[in-house]
């Protein structure tokens, strides 16, 4: 009879194509079910688009049938998987969250929040459980970009009041914008803003998340330092536009994260070009500035997002393009960025893998 132990032993001989570690080592065996002589197996991989997956599925199936002839039919589903960033400090503050990522920029006006929203939605499209904290305390825009009008509910946990994040488009969301009225300004000194960020981490009932993203305020101030000192971030994604004046500040952001030991997962070059009616591209803010920055600093260029009114309209209306226009060039760009982030996170976390429990349904 085929058992959980048999499956783990067999899959210990088959590797994730990118990470070159076995499914058993990575904890990428999600579940299996047996119905008579039929086996259904669900596995995670770093890259669901890898062209080797079909052959890998066939090879795994042949191996199982050769050692357990009572199984005659095998169906293997692959889905995107992520390795957890293991750290005791993170686990004490955010016990149910695998990875924490800051979406940052050196300066304002580069579309950082728009990028954060669409990356969050794109990660949910890949099957991940995602949360988003609007850490831009002084200029919270996430409620508008998700078209959220309601306030978070309050629940009791161990005798303490805690906030329940608002969920929209599959993303769990918390923002200071939920807690202030209308157009009122947040006029706080740095310690008050930092305290609010800590509350969003420790006093919110987050679900079991694969990723918790932080939409950071521009610059390199108190909020950035508070976040990096409160929890060990898995990494940072830096958003820039191609022109030199933006790149100068983006490099400062990269330098700040380096100083607090937060790895930069890569650069998103936003507003890279404008597509003209004849199909040519107008590089309004210069060409390939983000790419050149990556070459200079040895970083990954996660993607280049065009400038157009579709993205802007999606942000203003609370209907992000990644959710509502999935077949557009812009949505596909965000999805590819999300996939690359997953791969980069997996490579960095590979030494701190943790096995989840295998669900069994026989």
Secondary structure, DSSP 8 states (H G I E B T S, - for coil): ---HHHHHHHHTTSB-TTT-SBHHHHT-EEEEEEETTEEEEEEEES-TT-TTHHHHHHHHHHHHHHH-TT--EEEEEEEE-------HHHHHHSTTEEEEEEEE-SSSSS-HHHHHHHHHHHHHHTT--EEEEE--GGG--HHHHTT--S--EEEEETTEEEEE-EEETTEEEEEGGGTS-TT------HHHHHHHHHHHHHSB---SEEEEEEE--SSSSHHHHHHHHHS--SEEEEEEESSHHHHHHHHHHHHHHHHTT--EEEEEEES--EE-TTS-EE-TT-SSHHHHHHHHHT--EEEE----HHHHHHHHHT--HHHH-TTSHHHHHHHHHHHHHHHHHHHHHGGG------EEE-
